[in-house]
Amino acid sequence: MRVEKKIEAILWNVALPGFSQLLQKRYLVGFIFIFMEILLNIFSNFNLAIRYSFLGQIDMAIAVTNYQYLMFYPCLYMFAIWDAYKVAEEEHPSPYMFLPFAVSAYFVTVGLMYSDTWLIFGVLLGPVWLPILCLIPGLAVGFIIRFLLVKNLQKNEAA
């Protein structure tokens, strides 16, 4: 049941940051995340960027994106997911479990910053697809750092 709660927390917040907090009956936190997400979404024109990206109009996605606002989005998004995950872990928190979420936020933000210039196999992916791709190495690096720290923690506790 514990794994199911963590997956549920992650997936509802992937849909919209704050949804998991509402399901956890943490209404104030949930509504704050939802309000911040909507605010950033509107000011950054993110829905338009998503639409143009899905239509393959990457130049239009780049043109409508307000990067000054959108750069806050990855940190808000990943923090909301981690917050819900942490609460879903209940009384058995995993040490350093915040690392994959935090490192992913950095990687996605860097991907966003370079999304109007970096080419992958000669293709400009823009402000939606490149940051999403940057999530993969962000999670990998975060889990590797966590693994090393947990291993070191266990070694120190055994000594």
N, C-alpha and C positions, 0 to 999 in steps of 0.2 A: 504494500500500500504506500510506503514511503516514497518509492521511486515514482509511482504514479502521480503523487502530489507534486513532486519536483518537475516532472514533465508537464503536467497541467499548468503549473505556475509559469514555466518558460513559454509555453505555446500561447496562453492567453495574452501575455505581455508582448509576444511577437505580433499578435493581431493589433493590439493597441496598448501602449504603456499605461498602466493603471488598472486594467481589467482584472489582473490577478489580485491586486490589493483589494479591489471591491469584493471579489469572491472570498477573500480572507477576512472580510468584515472590517477592514482598515480603510474606512470610507474617506477620511480626510486625506490620507496619503494618496489613495487611489484617485480622488478628484483633482488633487494637485498635479499628479503625473499626467492625467488626461488633459487638464487645462494647459500645462506647459507644452505637451505634445502638439495640441491644436494651435497654440500660439506660434511655436516654432515652425510648424507646418505651413501656416498661413503666411508668415513673414518671409519664409525662405522660398515660397512657391514650390514646395516639395511635391505636392500632388501633380502639378503640371509637369514637373521634371520626370516623375514616375510615368505619367501618361505618355509623354514624348519618348521616353526610353523604351517603353513597351512597343511603341509604334516604330521603333528603329530610327527616330529623328533625334539623334544624339546632339547634333549642333543646336537644335531648338531647346533640348533639355538643359544644355550648358547655358544658353542665352537667358533662359527664364530663371535660373537658379540664383538665389541671393546667398552666396557662400558665407557671408558674415553671420547670418542666422543659422544656416544649415550645419555649420561646424559644431554647434552645440548639440545637435541631434544625436550623434553616436553616443556621447557620454550619458545623456538623459536616457536614451533607449537601453543601453547596457546596464546602467545603474538600476533602472526600474525592473529589469529582468533579474538582476542579482538580488535585489531587495526581496522580490517575491520568492525566489529560490531559497534564500536564507531563511525566511519565515517557514517555508514548506519543509525545511530540514528538521524543524522542531528541536527536540532536545539532544540530537546527535549531530552537531555541526562538524563538517569536514574541515580540517585545518587548511588554511590558505586557499579555500575554494573561491574566494573573490578574484584571485589572480587571472584565470581565463577570461572573466568578464571585463576586468579593468584593462588588461593587455589588448583584448579585442577592441575596446573602445579607442585606444590609441591607434591601433592599426587601421581601423575603419576611418578615423579622422584623417590620418595621413593619406589614405586612399582617396578620400574626398578632396583634400587639398591639391592632389596631383591629377584629379579626374578629368581636367580639361586639357592635359598635356600628355599623360602617359599612354603609350600604345601597347597593347598586348597582341602579339603576332600581327602587327600592323593595323590593329583595330582600336579606335578610340571608343572606350566604353562609357565614359561620361559619369555624372554624379550619382547614378543609381547602381550600375553594374560593377564598376571598379571597387567602390567601398564594400559591396556585398562580397566580392571575391577576396578582399583584404581581411574579411572576417575569418576565413579559413586559416591563414598563417597566424593570425592573432590568437585564435583558440589554441592552435598547436603550440605556439611559443608559451602561452599562458599555462597550459597543462604541463609542458616540460619543466618550466620554472617551478611550478607547484610540486611536481614529482620530486625534483631535486631537493626542495626545501623540506618536504615531508620525510624524505629519506634521511636527510641530515638531522631532522628533529628526532626521528626514531633512533638514529645512531647515538645522539646525545642522551636520550632517555635511557638507553640500554647501558650506557657507560657509568 
